[in-house]
Amino acid sequence: MRFKSTIFFLLAMGICSAVKAQYYKEKELLVGASVGYQYPLGDFGDQAKAGPAFRVTGQMMLNKKIGVGAEIAYSILGQDNFWNGNHFGNYDVNYNIASAQFKGSYFFESWDRDFRPYTSLAFGYFHYQNSISFISTSVGNLNQKRTIKENKVGLT
């Protein structure tokens, strides 16, 4: 229960920090950092389970509605029950994802000075590094370790 309380506290602090950052919207340069808990979705969500994510963001406002910036992020995800189907051995799988992105944001007009809804489009570089260890429990002493690396470029 303590773990859930800690996660809830960190999420609440992140939301409060984001609201505070939007309050000071008159600044030309916005810099921030965040720590959170990332939950994978889709096909990747069947193989990986949630883990911590770290992010550093900078954004320069060109005018009151348009901002451009950059972001660096790193995520550490663990293995899900997907890997437990084989009874010939035990798997230990870790997913590490690093990204560097350039983004543009458009801030909508708002009726309230303290609330600024926005949308963003980012283009970036993503580095995936998966570490897989297999320890055999049935056929002799077969232990294997593999690291798979992949680089991608895309929109988010």
Contact map, one row per residue, 1 for C-alpha under 8 A:
111110000000000000000000000000000000000000000000000000000000000000000000000000000000000000000000000000000000000000000000000000000000000000000000000000000000
111111000000000000000000000000000000000000000000000000000000000000000000000000000000000000000000000000000000000000000000000000000000000000000000000000000000
111111100000000000000000000000000000000000000000000000000000000000000000000000000000000000000000000000000000000000000000000000000000000000000000000000000000
111111110000000000000000000000000000000000000000000000000000000000000000000000000000000000000000000000000000000000000000000000000000000000000000000000000000
111111111000000000000000000000000000000000000000000000000000000000000000000000000000000000000000000000000000000000000000000000000000000000000000000000000000
011111111100000000000000000000000000000000000000000000000000000000000000000000000000000000000000000000000000000000000000000000000000000000000000000000000000
001111111110000000000000000000000000100000000000000000000000000000000000000000000000000000000000000000000000000000000000000000000000000000000000000000000000
000111111111000000000000000000000000000000000000000000000000000000000000000000000000000000000000000000000000000000000000000000000000000000000000000000000000
000011111111100000000000000000000000000000000000000000000000000000000000000000000000000000000000000000000000000000000000000000000000000000000000000000000000
000001111111110000000000000000000011000000000000000000000000000000000000000000000000000000000000000000000000000000000000000000000000000000000000000000000000
000000111111111000000000000000000001000000000000000000000000000000000000000000000000000000000000000000000000000000000000000000000000000000000000000000000000
000000011111111100000000000000000000000000000000000000000000000000000000000000000000000000000000000000000000000000000000000000000000000000000000000000000000
000000001111111110000000000000000000000000000000000000000000000000000000000000000000000000000000000000000000000000000000000000000000000000000000000000000000
000000000111111111000000000000000111000000000000000000000000000000000000000000000000000000000000000000000000000000000000000000000000000000000000000000000000
000000000011111111100000000000000000000000000000000000000000000000000000000000000000000000000000000000000000000000000000000000000000000000000000000000000000
000000000001111111110000000000000000000000000000000000000000000000000000000000000000000000000000000000000000000000000000000000000000000000000000000000000000
000000000000111111111000000000000000000000000000000000000000000000000000000000000000000000000000000000000000000000000000000000000000000000000000000000000000
000000000000011111111100000000000000000000000000000000000000000000000000000000000000000000000000000000000000000000000000000000000000000000000000000000000000
000000000000001111111110000000000000000000000000000000000000000000000000000000000000000000000000000000000000000001100000000000000000000000000000000000000000
000000000000000111111111000000000000000000000000000000000000000000000000000000000000000000000000000000000000000000000000000000000000000000000000000000000000
000000000000000011111111100001000000000000000000000000000000000000000000000000000000000000000000000000000000000000000000000000000000000000000000000000000000
000000000000000001111111100000000000000000000000000000000000000000000000000000000000000000000000000000000000000001110000000000000000000000000000000000000000
000000000000000000111111100000000000000000000000000000000000000000000000000000000000000000000000000000000000000011100000000000000000000000000000000000000000
000000000000000000011111111000000000000000000000000000000000000000000000000000000000000000000000000000000000000000000000000000000000000000000000000000000000
000000000000000000001111111100000000000000000000000000000000000000000000000000000000000000000000000000000000000000000000000000000000000000000000000000000000
000000000000000000000001111100000000000000000000000000000000000100000000000000000000000000000000000000000000000000000000000000000000000000000000000000000000
000000000000000000000001111111000000000000000000000000000000100000000000000000000000000000000000000000000000000000000000000000000000000000000000000000000000
000000000000000000000000111111000000000000000000000000000001110000000000000000000000000000000000000000000000000000000000000000000000000000000000000000000000
000000000000000000000000001111100000000000000000000000000111100000000000000000000000000000000000000000000000000000000000000000000000000000000000000000000000
000000000000000000001000001111110000000000000000000000000111100000000000000000000000000000000000000000000000000000000000000000000000000000000000000000000000
000000000000000000000000000011111000000000000000000000011110000000000000000000000000000000000000000000000000000000000000000000000000000000000000000000000000
000000000000000000000000000001111100000000000000000000011100000000000000000000000000000000000000000000000000000000000000000000000000000000000000000000000000
000000000000000000000000000000111110000000000000000001111000000000000000000000000000000000000000000000000000000000000000000000000000000000000000000000000000
000000000000010000000000000000011111000000000000000001110000000000000000000000000000000000000000000000000000000000000000000000000000000000000000000000000000
000000000100010000000000000000001111100000000000000111100000000000000000000000000000000000000000000000000000000000000000000000000000000000000000000000000000
000000000110010000000000000000000111110000000000000111000000000000000000000000000000000000000000000000000000000000000000000000000000000000000000000000000000
000000100000000000000000000000000011111000000000011110000000000000000000000000000000000000000000000000000000000000000000000000000000000000000000000000000000
000000000000000000000000000000000001111100000000011110000000000000000000001000000000000000000000000000000000000000000000000000000000000000000000000000000000
000000000000000000000000000000000000111110001000111000000000000000000000000000000000000000000000000000000000000000000000000000000000000000000000000000000000
000000000000000000000000000000000000011111011001110000000000000000000000000000000000000000000000000000000000000000000000000000000000000000000000000000000000
000000000000000000000000000000000000001111111100000000000000000000000000000000000000000000000000000000000000000000000000000000000000000000000000000000000000
000000000000000000000000000000000000000111111100000000000000000000000000000000000000000000000000000000000000000000000000000000000000000000000000000000000000
000000000000000000000000000000000000000011111110000000000000000000000000000000000000000000000000000000000000000000000000000000000000000000000000000000000000
000000000000000000000000000000000000000111111111000000000000000000000000000000000000000000000000000000000000000000000000000000000000000000000000000000000000
000000000000000000000000000000000000001111111111100000000000000000000000000000000000000000000000000000000000000000000000000000000000000000000000000000000000
000000000000000000000000000000000000000011111111100000000000000000000000000000010100000000000000000000000000000000000000000000000000000000000000000000000000
000000000000000000000000000000000000000000111111100000000000000000000000000000111110000000000000000000000000000000000000000000000000000000000000000000000000
000000000000000000000000000000000000000100011111110000000000000000000000000011110100000000000010000000000000000000000000000000000000000000000000000000000000
000000000000000000000000000000000000001100001111111000000000000000000000000011110000000000000000000000000000000000000000000000000000000000000000000000000000
000000000000000000000000000000000000111100000001111100000000000000000000000011000000000000000000000000000000000000000000000000000000000000000000000000000000
000000000000000000000000000000000000111000000000111110000000000000000000001111000000000000000000000000000000000000000000000000000000000000000000000000000000
000000000000000000000000000000000011110000000000011111000000000000000000001110000000000000000000000000000000000000000000000000000000000000000000000000000000
000000000000000000000000000000000011110000000000001111100000000000000000111100000000000000000000000000000000000000000000000000000000000000000000000000000000
000000000000000000000000000000001111000000000000000111110000000000000000111000000000000000000000000000000000000000000000000000000000000000000000000000000000
000000000000000000000000000000001110000000000000000011111000000000000011110000000000000000000000000000000000000000000000000000000000000000000000000000000000
000000000000000000000000000000111100000000000000000001111100000000000011100000000000000000000000000000000000000000000000000000000000000000000000000000000000
000000000000000000000000000000111000000000000000000000111110000000001111000000000000000000000000000000000000000000000000000000000000000000000000000000000000
000000000000000000000000000011110000000000000000000000011111000000001110000000000000000000000000000000000000000000000000000000000000000000000000000000000000
000000000000000000000000000011100000000000000000000000001111100000111100000000000000000000000000000000000000000000000000000000000000000000000000000000000000
000000000000000000000000000111000000000000000000000000000111110000111000000000000000000000000000000000000000000000000000000000000000000000000000000000000000
000000000000000000000000001111000000000000000000000000000011111111110000000000000000000000000000000000000000000000000000000000000000000000000000000000000000
000000000000000000000000000100000000000000000000000000000001111111110000000000000000000000000000000000000000000000000000000000000000000000000000000000000000
000000000000000000000000000000000000000000000000000000000000111111100000000000000000000000000000000000000000000000000000000000000000000000000000000000000000
000000000000000000000000010000000000000000000000000000000000111111000000000000000000000000000000000000000010000000000000000000000000000000000000000000000000
000000000000000000000000000000000000000000000000000000000000111111100000000000000000000000000000000000000111100000000000000000000000000000000000000000000000
000000000000000000000000000000000000000000000000000000000000111111110000000000000000000000000000000000011110000000000000000000000000000000000000000000000000
000000000000000000000000000000000000000000000000000000000011111011111000000000000000000000000000000000011100000000000000000000000000000000000000000000000000
000000000000000000000000000000000000000000000000000000000011110001111100000000000000000000000000000001111000000000000000000000000000000000000000000000000000
000000000000000000000000000000000000000000000000000000001111000000111110000000000000000000000000000001110000000000000000000000000000000000000000000000000000
000000000000000000000000000000000000000000000000000000001110000000011111000000000000000000000000000111100000000000000000000000000000000000000000000000000000
000000000000000000000000000000000000000000000000000000111100000000001111100000000000000000000000001111100000000000000000000000000000000000000000000000000000
000000000000000000000000000000000000000000000000000000111000000000000111110000000000000000000000011110000000000000000000000000000000000000000000000000000000
000000000000000000000000000000000000000000000000000011110000000000000011111000000000000000000000011100000000000000000000000000000000000000000000000000000000
000000000000000000000000000000000000000000000000000011100000000000000001111100000000000000000001111000000000000000000000000000000000000000000000000000000000
000000000000000000000000000000000000010000000000001111000000000000000000111110000000000000000001110000000000000000000000000000000000000000000000000000000000
000000000000000000000000000000000000000000000000001110000000000000000000011111000000000000000111100000000000000000000000000000000000000000000000000000000000
000000000000000000000000000000000000000000000001111100000000000000000000001111100000000000000111000000000000000000000000000000000000000000000000000000000000
000000000000000000000000000000000000000000000001111000000000000000000000000111110000000000001110000000000000000000000000000000000000000000000000000000000000
000000000000000000000000000000000000000000000011100000000000000000000000000011111110000000011110000000000000000000000000000000000000000000000000000000000000
000000000000000000000000000000000000000000000111100000000000000000000000000001111111000000000000000000000000000000000000000000000000000000000000000000000000
000000000000000000000000000000000000000000000010000000000000000000000000000000111111100000000000000000000000000000000000000000000000000000000000000000000000
000000000000000000000000000000000000000000000111000000000000000000000000000000111111100000000000000000000000000000000000000000000000000000000000000000000000
000000000000000000000000000000000000000000000010000000000000000000000000000000111111110000100000000000000000000000000000000000000000000000000000000000000000
000000000000000000000000000000000000000000000000000000000000000000000000000000011111111001100000000000000000000000000000000000000000000000000000000000000000
000000000000000000000000000000000000000000000000000000000000000000000000000000001111111000000000000000000000000000000000000000000000000000000000000000000000
000000000000000000000000000000000000000000000000000000000000000000000000000000000011111111000000000000000000000000000000000000000000000000000000000000000000
000000000000000000000000000000000000000000000000000000000000000000000000000000000001111111000000000000000000000000000000000000000000000010000000000000000000
000000000000000000000000000000000000000000000000000000000000000000000000000000000000011111000000000000000000000000000000000000000000000111100000000000000000
000000000000000000000000000000000000000000000000000000000000000000000000000000000000011111100000000000000000000000000000000000000000011111000000000000000000
000000000000000000000000000000000000000000000000000000000000000000000000000000000001011111110000000000000000000000000000000000000000011110000000000000000000
000000000000000000000000000000000000000000000000000000000000000000000000000000000011000011111000000000000000000000000000000000000001111000000000000000000000
000000000000000000000000000000000000000000000000000000000000000000000000000000100000000001111100000000000000000000000000000000000011110000000000000000000000
000000000000000000000000000000000000000000000000000000000000000000000000000001100000000000111110000000000000000000000000000000000111100000000000000000000000
000000000000000000000000000000000000000000000000000000000000000000000000000111100000000000011111000000000000000000000000000000000111000000000000000000000000
000000000000000000000000000000000000000000000001000000000000000000000000000111100000000000001111100000000000000000000000000000011110000000000000000000000000
000000000000000000000000000000000000000000000000000000000000000000000000011110000000000000000111110000000000000000000000000000011100000000000000000000000000
000000000000000000000000000000000000000000000000000000000000000000000000011100000000000000000011111000000000000000000000000001111000000000000000000000000000
000000000000000000000000000000000000000000000000000000000000000000000001111000000000000000000001111100000000000000000000000001110000000000000000000000000000
000000000000000000000000000000000000000000000000000000000000000000000011110000000000000000000000111110000000000000000000000111100000000000000000000000000000
000000000000000000000000000000000000000000000000000000000000000000000111100000000000000000000000011111000000000000000000000111000000000000000000000000000000
000000000000000000000000000000000000000000000000000000000000000000000111000000000000000000000000001111100000000000000000011110000000000000000000000000000000
000000000000000000000000000000000000000000000000000000000000000000011110000000000000000000000000000111110000000000000000011100000000000000000000000000000000
000000000000000000000000000000000000000000000000000000000000000000011110000000000000000000000000000011111000000000000001111000000000000000000000000000000000
000000000000000000000000000000000000000000000000000000000000000001111000000000000000000000000000000001111100000000000001110000000000000000000000000000000000
000000000000000000000000000000000000000000000000000000000000000001110000000000000000000000000000000000111110000000000111100000000000000000000000000000000000
000000000000000000000000000000000000000000000000000000000000000011100000000000000000000000000000000000011111000000000111000000000000000000000000000000000000
000000000000000000000000000000000000000000000000000000000000000111000000000000000000000000000000000000001111100000011110000000000000000000000000000000000000
000000000000000000000000000000000000000000000000000000000000000010000000000000000000000000000000000000000111110000011100000000000000000000000000000000000000
000000000000000000000000000000000000000000000000000000000000000010000000000000000000000000000000000000000011111000011000000000000000000000000000000000000000
000000000000000000000000000000000000000000000000000000000000000000000000000000000000000000000000000000000001111110111000000000000000000000000000000000000000
000000000000000000000000000000000000000000000000000000000000000000000000000000000000000000000000000000000000111110000000000000000000000000000000000000000000
000000000000000000000000000000000000000000000000000000000000000000000000000000000000000000000000000000000000011111110000000000000000000000000000000000000000
000000000000000000000010000000000000000000000000000000000000000000000000000000000000000000000000000000000000011111110000000000000000000000000000000000000000
000000000000000000100110000000000000000000000000000000000000000000000000000000000000000000000000000000000000000111110000000000000000000000000000000000000000
000000000000000000100110000000000000000000000000000000000000000000000000000000000000000000000000000000000000010111111000000000000000000000000000000000000000
000000000000000000000100000000000000000000000000000000000000000000000000000000000000000000000000000000000011110111111100000000000000000000000000000000000000
000000000000000000000000000000000000000000000000000000000000000000000000000000000000000000000000000000000011110000111110000000000000000000000000000000000000
000000000000000000000000000000000000000000000000000000000000000000000000000000000000000000000000000000001111000000011111000000000000000000000000000000000000
000000000000000000000000000000000000000000000000000000000000000000000000000000000000000000000000000000001110000000001111100000000000000000000000000000000000
000000000000000000000000000000000000000000000000000000000000000000000000000000000000000000000000000000111100000000000111110000000000000000000000000000000000
000000000000000000000000000000000000000000000000000000000000000000000000000000000000000000000000000000111000000000000011111000000000000000000000000000000011
000000000000000000000000000000000000000000000000000000000000000000000000000000000000000000000000000011110000000000000001111100000000000000000000000000000011
000000000000000000000000000000000000000000000000000000000000000000000000000000000000000000000000000011100000000000000000111110000000000000000000000000001111
000000000000000000000000000000000000000000000000000000000000000000000000000000000000000000000000001111000000000000000000011111000000000000000000000000001111
000000000000000000000000000000000000000000000000000000000000000000000000000000000000000000000000001110000000000000000000001111100000000000000000000000111100
000000000000000000000000000000000000000000000000000000000000000000000000000000000000000000000000111100000000000000000000000111110000000000000000000000111100
000000000000000000000000000000000000000000000000000000000000000000000000000000000000000000000000111000000000000000000000000011111000000000000000000011110000
000000000000000000000000000000000000000000000000000000000000000000000000000000000000000000000011110000000000000000000000000001111100000000000000000111100000
000000000000000000000000000000000000000000000000000000000000000000000000000000000000000000000011100000000000000000000000000000111110000000000000001111000000
000000000000000000000000000000000000000000000000000000000000000000000000000000000000000000001111000000000000000000000000000000011111000000000000001110000000
000000000000000000000000000000000000000000000000000000000000000000000000000000000000000000011110000000000000000000000000000000001111100000000000111100000000
000000000000000000000000000000000000000000000000000000000000000000000000000000000000000000111100000000000000000000000000000000000111110000000000111000000000
000000000000000000000000000000000000000000000000000000000000000000000000000000000000000000111000000000000000000000000000000000000011111000000011110000000000
000000000000000000000000000000000000000000000000000000000000000000000000000000000000000011110000000000000000000000000000000000000001111100000111100000000000
000000000000000000000000000000000000000000000000000000000000000000000000000000000000000011100000000000000000000000000000000000000000111110001111000000000000
000000000000000000000000000000000000000000000000000000000000000000000000000000000000000111000000000000000000000000000000000000000000011111111110000000000000
000000000000000000000000000000000000000000000000000000000000000000000000000000000000001111000000000000000000000000000000000000000000001111111000000000000000
000000000000000000000000000000000000000000000000000000000000000000000000000000000000000110000000000000000000000000000000000000000000000111110000000000000000
000000000000000000000000000000000000000000000000000000000000000000000000000000000000000100000000000000000000000000000000000000000000000111111100000000000000
000000000000000000000000000000000000000000000000000000000000000000000000000000000000000000000000000000000000000000000000000000000000000111111100000000000000
000000000000000000000000000000000000000000000000000000000000000000000000000000000000000000000000000000000000000000000000000000000000001110111110000000000000
000000000000000000000000000000000000000000000000000000000000000000000000000000000000000000000000000000000000000000000000000000000000011100111111000000000000
000000000000000000000000000000000000000000000000000000000000000000000000000000000000000000000000000000000000000000000000000000000000111100001111100000000000
000000000000000000000000000000000000000000000000000000000000000000000000000000000000000000000000000000000000000000000000000000000000111000000111110000000000
000000000000000000000000000000000000000000000000000000000000000000000000000000000000000000000000000000000000000000000000000000000011110000000011111000000000
000000000000000000000000000000000000000000000000000000000000000000000000000000000000000000000000000000000000000000000000000000000011100000000001111100000000
000000000000000000000000000000000000000000000000000000000000000000000000000000000000000000000000000000000000000000000000000000001111000000000000111110000000
000000000000000000000000000000000000000000000000000000000000000000000000000000000000000000000000000000000000000000000000000000011110000000000000011111000000
000000000000000000000000000000000000000000000000000000000000000000000000000000000000000000000000000000000000000000000000000000111100000000000000001111100000
000000000000000000000000000000000000000000000000000000000000000000000000000000000000000000000000000000000000000000000000000000111000000000000000000111110000
000000000000000000000000000000000000000000000000000000000000000000000000000000000000000000000000000000000000000000000000000011110000000000000000000011111000
000000000000000000000000000000000000000000000000000000000000000000000000000000000000000000000000000000000000000000000000000011100000000000000000000001111100
000000000000000000000000000000000000000000000000000000000000000000000000000000000000000000000000000000000000000000000000001111000000000000000000000000111110
000000000000000000000000000000000000000000000000000000000000000000000000000000000000000000000000000000000000000000000000001111000000000000000000000000011111
000000000000000000000000000000000000000000000000000000000000000000000000000000000000000000000000000000000000000000000000111100000000000000000000000000001111
000000000000000000000000000000000000000000000000000000000000000000000000000000000000000000000000000000000000000000000000111100000000000000000000000000000111
